[in-house]
Amino acid sequence: MQEFLDTHNLQPESRTDARKEQMDATAVWDLMGRAERVVVAKGRRIETFVPTEDTQESILKAVMGRSGNLRAPTVRIGDSFFVGFNNALYDQMMPSTR
């Protein structure tokens, strides 16, 4: 992720170390439940969710890791969250500074 940020000359507004500041499912839903969308990358597969009570379980299953913590990297851009890393996804979603 850092290489991607460096390549695109982007600086995060804030950064949290997921190993030190864990978020359980309740905290994650409090954060993402009002988002416009949640985009999850797992390898080459990309899923997009619109948070509602009906999609809460699916979103939490997709964004939570085996440890019960929010998967990294997680990036918030405006009202959208991007979880996991996929170069093609980030090339499309991140602002270009080239």
N, CA, C and O atoms as a GROMACS GRO file, in nm:
protein
  392
    1MET      N    1   0.082  -0.119   0.000
    1MET     CA    2   0.000   0.000   0.000
    1MET      C    3   0.086   0.126   0.000
    1MET      O    4   0.057   0.221  -0.072
    2GLN      N    5   0.193   0.125   0.081
    2GLN     CA    6   0.279   0.243   0.087
    2GLN      C    7   0.341   0.272  -0.049
    2GLN      O    8   0.354   0.388  -0.088
    3GLU      N    9   0.380   0.168  -0.120
    3GLU     CA   10   0.438   0.188  -0.253
    3GLU      C   11   0.336   0.254  -0.346
    3GLU      O   12   0.371   0.343  -0.424
    4PHE      N   13   0.211   0.212  -0.338
    4PHE     CA   14   0.105   0.272  -0.420
    4PHE      C   15   0.089   0.419  -0.386
    4PHE      O   16   0.081   0.503  -0.476
    5LEU      N   17   0.084   0.451  -0.258
    5LEU     CA   18   0.070   0.591  -0.216
    5LEU      C   19   0.187   0.675  -0.264
    5LEU      O   20   0.169   0.787  -0.312
    6ASP      N   21   0.308   0.620  -0.252
    6ASP     CA   22   0.427   0.692  -0.296
    6ASP      C   23   0.424   0.715  -0.447
    6ASP      O   24   0.456   0.824  -0.495
    7THR      N   25   0.386   0.612  -0.523
    7THR     CA   26   0.381   0.621  -0.669
    7THR      C   27   0.284   0.730  -0.715
    7THR      O   28   0.310   0.798  -0.814
    8HIS      N   29   0.173   0.745  -0.643
    8HIS     CA   30   0.071   0.842  -0.680
    8HIS      C   31   0.083   0.973  -0.604
    8HIS      O   32  -0.005   1.059  -0.612
    9ASN      N   33   0.193   0.988  -0.529
    9ASN     CA   34   0.220   1.109  -0.453
    9ASN      C   35   0.103   1.148  -0.363
    9ASN      O   36   0.060   1.263  -0.360
   10LEU      N   37   0.051   1.048  -0.289
   10LEU     CA   38  -0.062   1.069  -0.199
   10LEU      C   39  -0.016   1.057  -0.055
   10LEU      O   40   0.070   0.975  -0.022
   11GLN      N   41  -0.073   1.139   0.031
   11GLN     CA   42  -0.045   1.133   0.173
   11GLN      C   43  -0.176   1.110   0.247
   11GLN      O   44  -0.272   1.184   0.226
   12PRO      N   45  -0.182   1.009   0.334
   12PRO     CA   46  -0.306   0.988   0.410
   12PRO      C   47  -0.328   1.101   0.509
   12PRO      O   48  -0.233   1.156   0.565
   13GLU      N   49  -0.454   1.134   0.531
   13GLU     CA   50  -0.489   1.236   0.629
   13GLU      C   51  -0.462   1.184   0.770
   13GLU      O   52  -0.417   1.258   0.857
   14SER      N   53  -0.491   1.056   0.789
   14SER     CA   54  -0.459   0.992   0.916
   14SER      C   55  -0.430   0.845   0.889
   14SER      O   56  -0.470   0.790   0.786
   15ARG      N   57  -0.360   0.783   0.981
   15ARG     CA   58  -0.321   0.644   0.965
   15ARG      C   59  -0.331   0.576   1.102
   15ARG      O   60  -0.292   0.634   1.204
   16THR      N   61  -0.384   0.454   1.102
   16THR     CA   62  -0.399   0.376   1.224
   16THR      C   63  -0.337   0.240   1.202
   16THR      O   64  -0.356   0.179   1.097
   17ASP      N   65  -0.264   0.192   1.299
   17ASP     CA   66  -0.205   0.058   1.294
   17ASP      C   67  -0.307  -0.042   1.347
   17ASP      O   68  -0.338  -0.040   1.466
   18ALA      N   69  -0.358  -0.128   1.261
   18ALA     CA   70  -0.463  -0.224   1.298
   18ALA      C   71  -0.416  -0.322   1.405
   18ALA      O   72  -0.498  -0.379   1.477
   19ARG      N   73  -0.286  -0.342   1.416
   19ARG     CA   74  -0.236  -0.434   1.520
   19ARG      C   75  -0.245  -0.371   1.658
   19ARG      O   76  -0.255  -0.441   1.758
   20LYS      N   77  -0.240  -0.238   1.663
   20LYS     CA   78  -0.241  -0.168   1.791
   20LYS      C   79  -0.380  -0.117   1.829
   20LYS      O   80  -0.414  -0.111   1.948
   21GLU      N   81  -0.460  -0.080   1.731
   21GLU     CA   82  -0.594  -0.026   1.756
   21GLU      C   83  -0.697  -0.114   1.687
   21GLU      O   84  -0.737  -0.088   1.574
   22GLN      N   85  -0.738  -0.219   1.755
   22GLN     CA   86  -0.831  -0.314   1.696
   22GLN      C   87  -0.973  -0.261   1.698
   22GLN      O   88  -1.013  -0.187   1.787
   23MET      N   89  -1.049  -0.302   1.596
   23MET     CA   90  -1.190  -0.265   1.585
   23MET      C   91  -1.271  -0.393   1.573
   23MET      O   92  -1.248  -0.474   1.483
   24ASP      N   93  -1.366  -0.411   1.664
   24ASP     CA   94  -1.452  -0.528   1.654
   24ASP      C   95  -1.567  -0.498   1.558
   24ASP      O   96  -1.578  -0.387   1.506
   25ALA      N   97  -1.653  -0.596   1.535
   25ALA     CA   98  -1.761  -0.583   1.438
   25ALA      C   99  -1.855  -0.467   1.470
   25ALA      O  100  -1.900  -0.397   1.380
   26THR      N  101  -1.883  -0.446   1.597
   26THR     CA  102  -1.973  -0.336   1.636
   26THR      C  103  -1.912  -0.201   1.599
   26THR      O  104  -1.981  -0.115   1.544
   27ALA      N  105  -1.786  -0.182   1.629
   27ALA     CA  106  -1.719  -0.056   1.597
   27ALA      C  107  -1.709  -0.036   1.447
   27ALA      O  108  -1.725   0.075   1.397
   28VAL      N  109  -1.682  -0.145   1.374
   28VAL     CA  110  -1.672  -0.136   1.228
   28VAL      C  111  -1.808  -0.096   1.170
   28VAL      O  112  -1.814  -0.010   1.082
   29TRP      N  113  -1.916  -0.158   1.217
   29TRP     CA  114  -2.048  -0.123   1.164
   29TRP      C  115  -2.084   0.021   1.200
   29TRP      O  116  -2.146   0.091   1.120
   30ASP      N  117  -2.048   0.066   1.319
   30ASP     CA  118  -2.073   0.205   1.356
   30ASP      C  119  -2.004   0.300   1.258
   30ASP      O  120  -2.058   0.406   1.227
   31LEU      N  121  -1.888   0.261   1.211
   31LEU     CA  122  -1.811   0.343   1.117
   31LEU      C  123  -1.865   0.332   0.973
   31LEU      O  124  -1.881   0.433   0.905
   32MET      N  125  -1.892   0.210   0.929
   32MET     CA  126  -1.928   0.187   0.789
   32MET      C  127  -2.078   0.182   0.761
   32MET      O  128  -2.120   0.190   0.646
   33GLY      N  129  -2.158   0.170   0.863
   33GLY     CA  130  -2.302   0.152   0.845
   33GLY      C  131  -2.372   0.268   0.779
   33GLY      O  132  -2.480   0.251   0.721
   34ARG      N  133  -2.314   0.386   0.785
   34ARG     CA  134  -2.375   0.505   0.723
   34ARG      C  135  -2.302   0.546   0.595
   34ARG      O  136  -2.330   0.651   0.538
   35ALA      N  137  -2.210   0.464   0.550
   35ALA     CA  138  -2.133   0.496   0.429
   35ALA      C  139  -2.222   0.486   0.305
   35ALA      O  140  -2.326   0.421   0.306
   36GLU      N  141  -2.178   0.553   0.199
   36GLU     CA  142  -2.247   0.544   0.070
   36GLU      C  143  -2.226   0.406   0.009
   36GLU      O  144  -2.318   0.347  -0.047
   37ARG      N  145  -2.102   0.356   0.022
   37ARG     CA  146  -2.070   0.222  -0.029
   37ARG      C  147  -1.946   0.169   0.040
   37ARG      O  148  -1.865   0.244   0.094
   38VAL      N  149  -1.934   0.038   0.035
   38VAL     CA  150  -1.818  -0.031   0.089
   38VAL      C  151  -1.769  -0.124  -0.023
   38VAL      O  152  -1.842  -0.211  -0.069
   39VAL      N  153  -1.645  -0.104  -0.066
   39VAL     CA  154  -1.587  -0.184  -0.173
   39VAL      C  155  -1.481  -0.273  -0.111
   39VAL      O  156  -1.390  -0.225  -0.042
   40VAL      N  157  -1.492  -0.403  -0.135
   40VAL     CA  158  -1.402  -0.500  -0.073
   40VAL      C  159  -1.326  -0.576  -0.182
   40VAL      O  160  -1.386  -0.634  -0.272
   41ALA      N  161  -1.193  -0.574  -0.171
   41ALA     CA  162  -1.107  -0.647  -0.264
   41ALA      C  163  -1.049  -0.768  -0.193
   41ALA      O  164  -0.992  -0.757  -0.084
   42LYS      N  165  -1.066  -0.884  -0.256
   42LYS     CA  166  -1.005  -1.008  -0.206
   42LYS      C  167  -0.940  -1.072  -0.327
   42LYS      O  168  -1.006  -1.137  -0.408
   43GLY      N  169  -0.809  -1.052  -0.338
   43GLY     CA  170  -0.739  -1.100  -0.458
   43GLY      C  171  -0.789  -1.021  -0.577
   43GLY      O  172  -0.789  -0.898  -0.575
   44ARG      N  173  -0.831  -1.090  -0.682
   44ARG     CA  174  -0.882  -1.022  -0.802
   44ARG      C  175  -1.032  -0.994  -0.793
   44ARG      O  176  -1.086  -0.920  -0.874
   45ARG      N  177  -1.099  -1.054  -0.695
   45ARG     CA  178  -1.243  -1.036  -0.680
   45ARG      C  179  -1.273  -0.906  -0.605
   45ARG      O  180  -1.211  -0.875  -0.503
   46ILE      N  181  -1.367  -0.830  -0.658
   46ILE     CA  182  -1.407  -0.703  -0.597
   46ILE      C  183  -1.558  -0.707  -0.578
   46ILE      O  184  -1.633  -0.734  -0.672
   47GLU      N  185  -1.602  -0.678  -0.455
   47GLU     CA  186  -1.744  -0.672  -0.424
   47GLU      C  187  -1.778  -0.531  -0.376
   47GLU      O  188  -1.701  -0.471  -0.301
   48THR      N  189  -1.891  -0.480  -0.419
   48THR     CA  190  -1.938  -0.350  -0.376
   48THR      C  191  -2.069  -0.367  -0.301
   48THR      O  192  -2.161  -0.434  -0.349
   49PHE      N  193  -2.078  -0.306  -0.184
   49PHE     CA  194  -2.196  -0.315  -0.099
   49PHE      C  195  -2.251  -0.175  -0.072
   49PHE      O  196  -2.176  -0.078  -0.066
   50VAL      N  197  -2.382  -0.167  -0.057
   50VAL     CA  198  -2.447  -0.046  -0.007
   50VAL      C  199  -2.495  -0.082   0.133
   50VAL      O  200  -2.580  -0.169   0.149
   51PRO      N  201  -2.441  -0.017   0.236
   51PRO     CA  202  -2.476  -0.053   0.374
   51PRO      C  203  -2.623  -0.030   0.407
   51PRO      O  204  -2.675   0.081   0.394
   52THR      N  205  -2.688  -0.137   0.450
   52THR     CA  206  -2.825  -0.136   0.502
   52THR      C  207  -2.830  -0.243   0.609
   52THR      O  208  -2.736  -0.321   0.625
   53GLU      N  209  -2.939  -0.248   0.681
   53GLU     CA  210  -2.954  -0.355   0.780
   53GLU      C  211  -2.949  -0.492   0.712
   53GLU      O  212  -2.898  -0.588   0.769
   54ASP      N  213  -3.002  -0.501   0.589
   54ASP     CA  214  -3.003  -0.628   0.516
   54ASP      C  215  -2.863  -0.672   0.471
   54ASP      O  216  -2.839  -0.791   0.454
   55THR      N  217  -2.772  -0.576   0.450
   55THR     CA  218  -2.638  -0.612   0.403
   55THR      C  219  -2.534  -0.612   0.515
   55THR      O  220  -2.417  -0.642   0.490
   56GLN      N  221  -2.574  -0.579   0.636
   56GLN     CA  222  -2.479  -0.569   0.747
   56GLN      C  223  -2.398  -0.697   0.766
   56GLN      O  224  -2.276  -0.691   0.775
   57GLU      N  225  -2.463  -0.810   0.772
   57GLU     CA  226  -2.393  -0.936   0.795
   57GLU      C  227  -2.294  -0.966   0.682
   57GLU      O  228  -2.181  -1.009   0.709
   58SER      N  229  -2.334  -0.945   0.558
   58SER     CA  230  -2.246  -0.971   0.443
   58SER      C  231  -2.125  -0.878   0.444
   58SER      O  232  -2.013  -0.920   0.416
   59ILE      N  233  -2.150  -0.751   0.476
   59ILE     CA  234  -2.039  -0.654   0.480
   59ILE      C  235  -1.941  -0.692   0.589
   59ILE      O  236  -1.820  -0.697   0.566
   60LEU      N  237  -1.991  -0.719   0.708
   60LEU     CA  238  -1.901  -0.753   0.818
   60LEU      C  239  -1.823  -0.880   0.789
   60LEU      O  240  -1.705  -0.889   0.824
   61LYS      N  241  -1.885  -0.976   0.727
   61LYS     CA  242  -1.814  -1.100   0.690
   61LYS      C  243  -1.701  -1.069   0.592
   61LYS      O  244  -1.594  -1.129   0.599
   62ALA      N  245  -1.725  -0.976   0.500
   62ALA     CA  246  -1.625  -0.943   0.398
   62ALA      C  247  -1.511  -0.857   0.452
   62ALA      O  248  -1.398  -0.869   0.405
   63VAL      N  249  -1.540  -0.768   0.549
   63VAL     CA  250  -1.438  -0.673   0.592
   63VAL      C  251  -1.362  -0.715   0.718
   63VAL      O  252  -1.258  -0.658   0.750
   64MET      N  253  -1.413  -0.814   0.789
   64MET     CA  254  -1.347  -0.857   0.912
   64MET      C  255  -1.250  -0.972   0.881
   64MET      O  256  -1.282  -1.062   0.804
   65GLY      N  257  -1.134  -0.965   0.942
   65GLY     CA  258  -1.034  -1.069   0.923
   65GLY      C  259  -1.055  -1.186   1.017
   65GLY      O  260  -1.145  -1.185   1.101
   66ARG      N  261  -0.972  -1.288   1.002
   66ARG     CA  262  -0.981  -1.407   1.086
   66ARG      C  263  -0.963  -1.375   1.234
   66ARG      O  264  -1.018  -1.444   1.321
   67SER      N  265  -0.886  -1.272   1.262
   67SER     CA  266  -0.858  -1.234   1.401
   67SER      C  267  -0.975  -1.162   1.467
   67SER      O  268  -0.972  -1.134   1.587
   68GLY      N  269  -1.080  -1.133   1.388
   68GLY     CA  270  -1.193  -1.058   1.442
   68GLY      C  271  -1.172  -0.909   1.437
   68GLY      O  272  -1.244  -0.833   1.502
   69ASN      N  273  -1.072  -0.866   1.361
   69ASN     CA  274  -1.038  -0.725   1.349
   69ASN      C  275  -1.064  -0.680   1.205
   69ASN      O  276  -1.068  -0.763   1.114
   70LEU      N  277  -1.082  -0.550   1.185
   70LEU     CA  278  -1.100  -0.495   1.051
   70LEU      C  279  -0.978  -0.527   0.965
   70LEU      O  280  -0.864  -0.509   1.008
   71ARG      N  281  -1.003  -0.575   0.843
   71ARG     CA  282  -0.893  -0.608   0.752
   71ARG      C  283  -0.818  -0.482   0.710
   71ARG      O  284  -0.874  -0.372   0.706
   72ALA      N  285  -0.692  -0.501   0.680
   72ALA     CA  286  -0.608  -0.390   0.634
   72ALA      C  287  -0.563  -0.420   0.492
   72ALA      O  288  -0.549  -0.537   0.456
   73PRO      N  289  -0.540  -0.320   0.411
   73PRO     CA  290  -0.566  -0.179   0.440
   73PRO      C  291  -0.714  -0.147   0.424
   73PRO      O  292  -0.785  -0.210   0.346
   74THR      N  293  -0.758  -0.049   0.497
   74THR     CA  294  -0.891   0.008   0.482
   74THR      C  295  -0.872   0.157   0.459
   74THR      O  296  -0.806   0.226   0.537
   75VAL      N  297  -0.930   0.205   0.350
   75VAL     CA  298  -0.914   0.345   0.311
   75VAL      C  299  -1.053   0.408   0.303
   75VAL      O  300  -1.146   0.350   0.248
   76ARG      N  301  -1.064   0.526   0.359
   76ARG     CA  302  -1.189   0.601   0.349
   76ARG      C  303  -1.166   0.720   0.258
   76ARG      O  304  -1.076   0.801   0.279
   77ILE      N  305  -1.250   0.728   0.155
   77ILE     CA  306  -1.247   0.842   0.063
   77ILE      C  307  -1.388   0.897   0.061
   77ILE      O  308  -1.479   0.835   0.007
   78GLY      N  309  -1.406   1.014   0.119
   78GLY     CA  310  -1.540   1.072   0.127
   78GLY      C  311  -1.633   0.981   0.206
   78GLY      O  312  -1.605   0.948   0.322
   79ASP      N  313  -1.744   0.941   0.145
   79ASP     CA  314  -1.842   0.853   0.210
   79ASP      C  315  -1.827   0.708   0.168
   79ASP      O  316  -1.919   0.629   0.186
   80SER      N  317  -1.712   0.671   0.113
   80SER     CA  318  -1.690   0.534   0.068
   80SER      C  319  -1.570   0.474   0.140
   80SER      O  320  -1.474   0.543   0.174
   81PHE      N  321  -1.578   0.342   0.162
   81PHE     CA  322  -1.468   0.267   0.223
   81PHE      C  323  -1.418   0.165   0.123
   81PHE      O  324  -1.497   0.104   0.051
   82PHE      N  325  -1.287   0.148   0.119
   82PHE     CA  326  -1.222   0.048   0.034
   82PHE      C  327  -1.141  -0.041   0.126
   82PHE      O  328  -1.051   0.006   0.195
   83VAL      N  329  -1.172  -0.170   0.126
   83VAL     CA  330  -1.110  -0.265   0.218
   83VAL      C  331  -1.035  -0.369   0.136
   83VAL      O  332  -1.088  -0.423   0.039
   84GLY      N  333  -0.911  -0.397   0.178
   84GLY     CA  334  -0.828  -0.489   0.102
   84GLY      C  335  -0.752  -0.413  -0.005
   84GLY      O  336  -0.773  -0.293  -0.024
   85PHE      N  337  -0.664  -0.483  -0.075
   85PHE     CA  338  -0.584  -0.413  -0.177
   85PHE      C  339  -0.592  -0.486  -0.310
   85PHE      O  340  -0.577  -0.608  -0.317
   86ASN      N  341  -0.615  -0.408  -0.414
   86ASN     CA  342  -0.617  -0.455  -0.552
   86ASN      C  343  -0.571  -0.337  -0.635
   86ASN      O  344  -0.637  -0.233  -0.637
   87ASN      N  345  -0.457  -0.351  -0.705
   87ASN     CA  346  -0.401  -0.238  -0.781
   87ASN      C  347  -0.501  -0.176  -0.877
   87ASN      O  348  -0.512  -0.054  -0.884
   88ALA      N  349  -0.573  -0.259  -0.952
   88ALA     CA  350  -0.668  -0.207  -1.050
   88ALA      C  351  -0.777  -0.124  -0.982
   88ALA      O  352  -0.815  -0.018  -1.031
   89LEU      N  353  -0.827  -0.172  -0.869
   89LEU     CA  354  -0.930  -0.100  -0.796
   89LEU      C  355  -0.877   0.036  -0.750
   89LEU      O  356  -0.944   0.138  -0.770
   90TYR      N  357  -0.760   0.038  -0.691
   90TYR     CA  358  -0.706   0.164  -0.640
   90TYR      C  359  -0.669   0.260  -0.753
   90TYR      O  360  -0.680   0.381  -0.738
   91ASP      N  361  -0.625   0.206  -0.867
   91ASP     CA  362  -0.598   0.292  -0.981
   91ASP      C  363  -0.725   0.363  -1.026
   91ASP      O  364  -0.720   0.479  -1.067
   92GLN      N  365  -0.838   0.293  -1.019
   92GLN     CA  366  -0.966   0.354  -1.061
   92GLN      C  367  -1.021   0.450  -0.957
   92GLN      O  368  -1.075   0.555  -0.992
   93MET      N  369  -1.009   0.416  -0.831
   93MET     CA  370  -1.076   0.490  -0.725
   93MET      C  371  -0.996   0.605  -0.665
   93MET      O  372  -1.054   0.704  -0.621
   94MET      N  373  -0.866   0.594  -0.664
   94MET     CA  374  -0.782   0.697  -0.602
   94MET      C  375  -0.765   0.813  -0.699
   94MET      O  376  -0.757   0.792  -0.820
   95PRO      N  377  -0.760   0.934  -0.648
   95PRO     CA  378  -0.736   1.049  -0.737
   95PRO      C  379  -0.600   1.039  -0.802
   95PRO      O  380  -0.500   1.009  -0.735
   96SER      N  381  -0.595   1.064  -0.928
   96SER     CA  382  -0.468   1.058  -1.001
   96SER      C  383  -0.393   1.189  -0.987
   96SER      O  384  -0.451   1.297  -0.999
   97THR      N  385  -0.264   1.179  -0.962
   97THR     CA  386  -0.182   1.300  -0.953
   97THR      C  387  -0.073   1.298  -1.058
   97THR      O  388   0.024   1.373  -1.050
   98ARG      N  389  -0.089   1.211  -1.156
   98ARG     CA  390   0.013   1.201  -1.261
   98ARG      C  391   0.008   1.317  -1.355
   98ARG      O  392   0.087   1.324  -1.449
   0.00000   0.00000   0.00000
